[in-house]
Amino acid sequence: MLDSGFGIPFSPKSQNSAHTQDDSTRRCIWISQEDLTPNNLEQIKDLLKSEEAPLKYWLLLAFSYKSLGHLESLDSLLKDAEAIFDSKEDSNHLKGTLYSSLGFHNLCQAYQFKYDDERHKRYMDWTNHYLRKTEGTSLYHFYLVKGHQSVFNYMRDKNTDHLATARSMFNMAIDLSHSAILPLVLFGNVMVLSSNYQVASVYYLRALLTASYYLSILENLPESRGFLRERSLELSLAHSQLVWLKAVLFFALSASQFSLGNIESAKSLIERSIALKPLAVSYRFASAIAAYQLTHFKEEFEEEDVPSLLEQYTKARLASHILDRNNPSAQLDVCEFLFHRGDLEECTRTLLELQKTNLSYNLRAELEYQLGRVEHAKRSYSEALNRYMNALSHKNDFVSARLQLVKAAAGCGDLGLAREHCDFLLQCLQKVAVVLKVSAYVYLRSARETLETNKWDMLKMQSVNRSQNQLDISCTFHSVQQGMGRLIDERLFKALSLLEDLLFSSHGIESTKNGEEMSKFTNRFDAKSKMERDLSDPLAMEYYIRCLEILVSRGREYLCPSLNEYYCEYFNLYKSDNDRFKNNFGVILMYTRNYTRACAVLHELNEKLSKDAEGSAGSEGAESSESSLRERMVRTTLALTVRFNYALALEFSGQIAKAQKIYSSLTREYPRYTSAWLRRSIIAFQKCDYESTVRYLEQVKKIHPNSCEPYLLRSYQLGKLKSFDEAIQEIRKMFRSIPSSAYDPYANTLLSSLLIKKSYRIAQSTGAPLVFPKEAMQYAKTALKRPSVCNFYAANCIAVILALEKNFKASYESFLLLMESLSMTSHMKLLVNKNIGILSAAITLAMLGTNRKPDKNKFNKLKVAKTQQHFQSAISNGKMDKSLYVCYIRFLFDVQKYEECIAVLETARLIFQDDIFLYNQIIVTDAMVCSYLRDADKTSSLVEMITMLSCCRFVTNSAEYLLEESQRGNTQFSTESYNKLKQITTRVETKMIPHITSTLPQLEKTCENKQQAREKRLQLQLSIQQAHEAKKREQEQERLRAAEAEEELSEKLLKEASEIASELLTAKPTQT
């Protein structure tokens, strides 16, 4: 009603003069929206007091101030009204209206300050005070305020029990006043909060029918000259209120239909609301419907409808603003328009002016959010971050502000804060695309920042510590600290998981722990690759590819096929101008050994960059600024990288001459290009041109005297030529020239392996026993102290050497460290689990062979189970490793787990089709039967003896088959094995089978006797049970008979008593 204004009539103070004065002397004041300002409050109050205006006009003005956001003015008007009307002898209904208004005002204030404990408590105390006074005057108003209190409680903690309480309160208010409209509307609002829009529509329709009935009464009142002007103005005000209420009810019905999905019905109802009375809120909702139709069009949607819908949307928004210019929500909408139009200065000015007004928490949160978005658009990320934080302090569940806060925090480099709010958003909005994308970007950038930080720390160490001035970054780039490496991997896999949820339509796979993700990643990707993918977002694909790139660069080559597939999909769908992206694609093609396509991609990119360099050579003569020089350096570096990668692709594809030509041109144009010199040395070594090999490496040493790479490459080449002494001397020379290289893991590993190979060669040539030098162990331990992804296989070898040197504890701990590596492929898992299984088996068997206390045997069982776990894990990662099965079978045999051993043997026979496993199964089965025959429990069981007999027959049949094959020459067995088979066959046929067959009849008879005794025992138990049941039935029948007899006796006594009573009543008195 406030947008069109209303009138307040003033009646004469004297009732007598009211009948005598002419109507023209009576006055009326018109209140418009512009008049209701805090500056005019005192004048309006003085006017109301002097004219003794009724309470309803005080309340109308008070809540009009509330709708404009002037809460202090509302509070002042209500307190003055209380001071005036509380002392008067008015009706309880009128005082109930006053007290309920005061209670509702304090309740709203308490909800507004719900995060301020002191103020919230004070306002709630006042609310309860006025509720008690309302309850004593008008239950109808009491139920309305109590219902509002339950609604506010629900808005605070989202407990649906509060909604049930609100429904009951409003329902009781409806029962007390069937003609009231307000409780019907409030009940409908509660049903909207419960998402029950159909029931809400019913109550809104009831309220609409009631309002239409009252409006028709007012419109059909007969005109009478006897009506006072004051009365006619009141009727006019009531008419305006009913028209406004009817328009609002049409709006509520339209909103309910919109929520139910009936868009056309909602549009028709909002048009009726606007036709009845144009309201700003109705126009806003009409614009929302038009926006929905623009974004959710149907199949029969015509393109000609788009301009008309846009026109409807624009007109509705404009009409809403014109009708309610001073409304903070409307002003915020205008600021939204200004922001999207790009008028940031005007938008900021309007928002700052609006900030000076007294706004509710929700509107202030929206205002801070829009100010933050303006600063965000200006790239002032720190100021934007502060604004978003202010918005969240006013409204904690403001999702848009929190999402923008994540972006601003990432923009100003506060990635810790960004991750914290990302986790909160992911808990609330798990599958929202924009949240998944932003969170993935934050985690990806966090991983990259951590990588760069580690690299920068190494650079600082190089410049600060002079004793390590010769540190070579290329050798230690991947050797980051293990804890930091885990953190990087965790963030990368987190980003990868979020992007998978975004790219794949099936979201059934949940995030698991980091270790489980990495161990099962390949299988999970294979499963997801078969699902439906949504690759319509190029930015999400770029993030996904970048994650896979970093993971591959950190040693996870098993992800190369996946990365290659996504690169192909990306370039098929989108035309990317990112040259670095294309260069990385060529490198990944080389990783996947698709050298032909890698040559094509890199050749095309190389040609493009060459043409760009020629075209920009002339234009760069006039430009000499710092930015242009930096861009030129970046382009030159990329061109060099692409040329080198192209040469690598040519070399790997067999086009050595073309590759060597490019390497030569690179070293000629850029003599300090180390990688090209090293590749030339490798090609010369492959061609057996040892003189050129050494010359190229010496050139690198002159150019980069602090580089380890020429020394390591030369040592490796000498090791290939089996010149172990010269190779060892080359590494020692590197240690003397570059002191920091003494800590390099690859150099120590290479030196340790060269010393070990030298020991093997000496032992083979002289026939002396194999002795590992202590230096080898020393360098091996130094390498293990600085583990890295590229050092895995070398570290595994070192752990094996430690085990051969009988240093079991150090070896076992080394294997456990290797198992914790986050970058293990299936082959790595096979290798480390196999080796640690063999080591653990040796330790376990050594412990089982010694006398231990009884409580120590439990520990031995744990050792056996742990060893089995290692072997089983190795088998799951390498089912075709024959030696692995042999080791596992031997371990199970040694720990006397015969049944499991036979099961593994049968599996191995199916896989390898080798008679050696059949031979081993015969040995194991014979040993199992012998052990069972020494077990009293087994020999007394008929089933176990039958199983033993079948095992003996398997042994004899299989042994005969192997003996026949050996005689024919089809199977190569040693004499010892041949004799062993004959001994087993003889013993089984002559001793074990006769013993078992002779024992079986006695066991069968014993078993039959046991069965008969068991049947007799069961029959006896059954007869005893039946006897007990018969006795119980007999006792029950006796109890029933006694009860019947007692009932008959009582009936008989009652009948006799009634007869005696009737005789006494009918007998005549005796005469005296």
Secondary structure, 3 states (H helix, E strand, C coil): CCCCCEEEEECCCCHHHHHHCCHHHCEEEEECCCCCCHHHHHHHHHHHHHHCCCHHHHHHHHHHHHHCCCHHHHHHHHHHHHHHHCCCCCCHHHHHHHHHHHHHHHHHHHHHCCCCHHHHHHHHHHHHHHHHHHHHHCHHHHHHHHHHHHHHHHHHHCCHHHHHHHHHHHHHHHHHCCCCCHHHHHHHHHHHHCCCHHHHHHHHHHHHHHHHHHHHHHHCCCCCCCCCHHHHHHHHHHHHHHHHHHHHHHHHHHHHHHHCCCHHHHHHHHHHHHHHCCCHHHHHHHHHHHHHHHHCCCCCCCCCHHHHHHHHHHHHHHHHHHHCCCCHHHHHHHHHHHHHHCCHHHHHHHHHHHHCCCCCHHHHHHHHHHHHHHHHHCCCHHHHHHHHHHHHHHCCCCHHHHHHHHHHHHHCCCHHHHHHHHHHHHHHCCCCHHHHHHHHHHHHHHHHHHHHHHHHHHHHHHHHCHHHCCCCHHHHCCCCCHHHHHHHHHHHHHHHHHHHHHHECCCCCCCCCHHHHHHCHHHHHHHHHCCCECCCCHHHHHHHHHHHHHHHHCCCHHHHHHHHHHHHHHHHHCCCCCHHHHHHHHHHHHHCCCHHHHHHHHHHHHHHHHHHHHHHHHHCCCCCCHHHHHHHHHHHHHHHHHHHHHHHHHHHCCCHHHHHHHHHHHHHHCCCCHHHHHHHHHHHHHCCCHHHHHHHHHHHHHHCCCCCHHHHHHHHHHHHCCCHHHHHHHHHHHHHHCHHHHHCHHHHHHHHHHHHHHHHHHHHHHCCCCCCCHHHHHHHHHHHCCCCHHHHHHHHHHHHHHHHCCCHHHHHHHHHHHHCCCCCCHHHHHHHHHHHHHHHHHHHHHHHCCCCCHHHHHHHHHHHHHHHHHHHHHHHHCCCCHHHHHHHHHHHHHCCCHHHHHHHHHHHHHHHCCHHHHHHHHHHHHHHHHHHHCCHHHHCCHHHHHHHHHHHHHHHHHHHHHHHHHHHCCCCCCHHHHHHHHHHHHHHHHHHHHHHHHHHHHHHHHHHHHHHHHHHHHHHHHHHHHHHHHHHHHHHHHHHHHHHHHHHHHHHHHHHHHHHHHHHHHCCCCCC
